[in-house]
Amino acid sequence: MSAAGDSDWREIRRWVGELAETSGEERERRLAEVPEGLRGEVRSLLEAGDGELSMRLEAAVGEQAAEWLADRDRESAASRSTDPGPSLAGVVLGVWRLERPLGRGGMAEVWEAVRADGTYEQRVAVKLIKRGMDSEEIVARFRRERQILARLEHPAIARILDGGVAPDGRPWLALEMVDGEPITDWCRRHRADLAQRMALVVEVCDAVAAAHRQLVVHRDLKPSNILVDSEGRVRLLDFGIAKLLAGDGADSDGDATRTEARVLTPGYAAPEQIRGEPVSTATDVYALGVVAHELLTGQKPHRRRDRSGDGSASSAAVERPSVVLARSAAESDEPGRPEQARHEARIVAGDLDAVVLTALRAEPERRYPSVSALAADLEAWLDGRPVSARPDTAAYRIGKFVGRHRFGVAASLLALLLLLSATAFALLQSREARLQARRAERVRDFLTSIFEVSDPIRARGEVVTARSLLDEGLRRSEDELATEPRLRAEIATLLAGLYRKLGEADVAATTAERAWAERTALEGPESVAAAESELVLGWALASLGRYEPARVHLEHAISVFERVEGPDSLAAAEAREPLVELVFTAEGPAQALPIVERRLATYRAHFAQPDPRLGLSLSDLGVVLQTLERFDEAETALEESLEILLATLPADDPRLAYPYSNLAATYLGTQRLAEALECADEAVAIRRATLGPRHPETGLSRAQRLQALRQLGRLEEAEAEARSALSDMQRGDPFVSSQMRVALGHVLLDADRPAEALPVLDAAIAEQLELLPADHQLVLSSRLYRIEALVELGRTEVAGLDLDELIAEAEQVDGMNALVDRARRLRDRLD
C-alpha cells in the first residue's frame, strides 16, 4: 500500500469512516465488503486504537501517502509500546477511589469511581489522560475540556463535579456518572419507532443548542457520545475536542487549533472539519444530520460521485434516507424487515428526507442556521406541520393539513390537483385578468370539492384511490357544468393530464380529445385554449404509441403558442417535451437532438435562477447525448440537471427520478456498473413511492436496474427482477413491457439458457415492431440478441443470414457504432 494513489486513499478513508463505529461481528461482516487490495490497510487503521490515526488519515489524501505511512508506522508502534502501567484500581484521586475501567480512548481512559471520604455515597466517571499521551498539547486540550464543561449547565449534558492532578502529574476530572447506552443501540434494543427516534434527536439538539449559547461547539457528536439512560433521557458526553468560539482566548494558539481541527471521527465530521477549515455551530448541525440519518436508516449517509476526495461533495451526492430504506427493503431477508423498511421509507420520504439533507449540506451556509432551527423542523414533523426545509407552497401546506386530519384522503393527488389548478390560475391571470381569474377560481373550487368524497360518511368505508377520484371529477364535471362548456373543457384538460401521469393514457386521450373538440368549437382552432387541450391529446396519443397523429397535434400546438407568444414562447418550449420523447422513440436520437437543444435554449434565455423546467430539459438532453454515445457530455448535462432539480423540487416529487434514471443509463454505457445500480435503485425507489409499480417510468427504471444486475453477474437477481416487473406491467405500457422482455431474454442468454431466451426475444421484437420502425436502434439491438440465441442453439446458417442483414441496416443508423462492432465480432466467430 505504500504506493497507493489518491483514489485508493479516498476509498480507504471512506471505509475507515464508515466502519469506525462498528465492532465485533458487524465490523467483520463489513470488512468483507472492502476490496481485497485495500482490506488489510483498512483493518490495520481500525485496529490501531489511536485517535490521532483518524486525524492523519484525513490529512493523508492529497499529500504524500508514503510519508503518511511512515509516520503511521512510527506512531502505531509507539502506541502499542505504551505501557499502561500498574492497574489504577484502588488509587484515590482527590476524594474519589477508582474501582473499575469503563473505557479507553485515543488520549484518555475513563474509570468508575466512588467517593472515598465517607461524606456521602456517590459514583462518578473519572477521566484521566493515558500514560505516554500527556504531551503539552493534549494536557492543554484536556484542561480546556474541563474549562468548557464547567461553564455548561443543562440536564442533558453530563456535569463536571471535580478535577485535579494525579500524583504523577496527569490531569483528571470527575464527571457525573451516566448509566446509559449509545442512542443507536438504545433505539435498536427498544425497537423505537421513527417518531421516538426523532424525538430523541430533538432532545440532543436542545442540549447542543445550550452549549452553543455558551459559545461552545462540540465538534465530535456521534452515537457513542450521545447516551440514553434507563429512563429514556438523552445525555451528551465528551467535550474533549470542543471549541470555544470566542471569549477567553483559549484557542488563540493557531497551530494548536489547526491540529485539533483534525482530531475527529471521519464518519460524522463535517466537510469543513475534514479540510481543516474553521468550524462553527453549523459543524454540529452536520453531525446531527449524520446521527439522524443513521437513526432513520441504520446507516451513515453515503456520498456518491464525490470526485474531490475532500468531503466537499454537494448534498446531491447524499442518498436520501427514504431511498436507503427502500433499498434495504429489497435486499433484506430478515423476516418482516422488508415490509417494515418499505413502510418507514414511505414515512420518511418528503419531509424527513428534506430535513436530513438540509442538515447535511456540504456548504455550512446552506445548512440550518442553528441547531434550534433543525430541532424546530423535527418538532414540526412530529406534530404533522410543514417543515421549513420544504418549499412553502399552498399545495404543500394543504397536504400537511390533510395528513393531520386524514379520513382516507389521497393527499398527494390533492396537492397535485391544487398545484396544477394554481398554475392554470397564474397563466390565465396574465391573459385576461379579471374574467379569467374568476374562472380559474371556479376551477380550483371544483377540483377541491372532488375530495369531499373522501369524507368517511360520503365514502361509506370504501378505499378512495387516485383513479376513482379522477373518475368522480370527470363524471361531476359533465353533469354539473353542462351549462358552462368553457369551464368544463378546461377541467377536462387538467383531468386528462392527470390520467396520463397516472399511466392511464387511453382515458387521457379520450378525455383530451373531447376537450380539444369543445374548445375548438368555442374558441377556434388557432386559439391558445384549444392548443392547450391539443397538447395534452398529443402527449396521450404518444404514450399509446400512436406517433403520427401525436406529432401532428404537438407540432400544431407549438405553432399556435409561437404565433401568439413569439418564437421564445415558454408554452412552446414546454410543448416540446413530449415532442422530444416522441421523435426520440419513433425516429432516433439524432433527430431529437435539435428539438431538445431548442427547448433548452429557450429556458436558458428565460431563467436566470434554477428552475425545474431547465433541470428537466437538461435531463432530456443527457438522454439524447448518451444514446448518441457522447457520454462525457451526457454526464455533465445530467449532473447539472440533478443539482437543479434537487434545489427546486420537493423531495417526494417523482420528477427527481429522471436524472437518476438517465445517469444510470449513462453509467451503463461506460461500464460504471456499481454507480449505474446505485442510480437505478434510487430512481426505482422514487418512482415506486410516487407513481406505483405499474407506471411506465417505474418499469423503465426497473429495466435499468435489471441490466446493471445482469452485467454485474448477479443473474438470479436480474431474472427475478425481470419476471416481477413483467408481472407488474401486465396490461401496462407496451413499450416498457417490450423492453423488459428484451432484458429478460438477455439475462437468459447470459445464464446459458438460449432455448428459453429465444421465444422471449421473439415476443419482445413483435411488441416493438407494433410501436417502432424496423430500423430503430432498440429493434436492431433486440434482433442482435435473438441472433446470439440462434448461434448458441447451433442454428448458425439462419443466424449468419440475419446477421448480414442486421449489419447492413445498422450501418445506416446514427449512434449504432457499438452494436455494429459487436455484430461484426459475432460474424467473425461464425466465419
NORPE-V655892 format. One record per helix or strand of 3 or more residues. SS is the DSSP state (H for helix, E for strand). FROM is the first residue (numbers start at 1). TO is the last residue. If there is no record, write none. Layout:
SS&FROM&TO + SS&FROM&TO
//
This chain:
H&6&19 + H&24&31 + H&36&47 + H&51&60 + H&65&81 + E&96&104 + E&108&115 + E&123&129 + H&136&150 + E&160&165 + E&171&176 + E&180&182 + H&183&189 + H&194&213 + H&223&225 + E&226&229 + E&234&236 + H&254&260 + H&266&268 + H&271&274 + H&281&297 + H&315&317 + H&321&331 + H&337&348 + H&351&359 + H&364&366 + H&371&383 + H&394&404 + H&411&454 + H&456&459 + H&466&480 + H&485&501 + H&505&523 + H&528&543 + H&547&565 + H&570&586 + H&589&606 + H&612&627 + H&631&648 + H&654&669 + H&673&691 + H&696&711 + H&715&728 + H&734&750 + H&754&771 + H&777&792 + H&796&810 + H&817&830
//
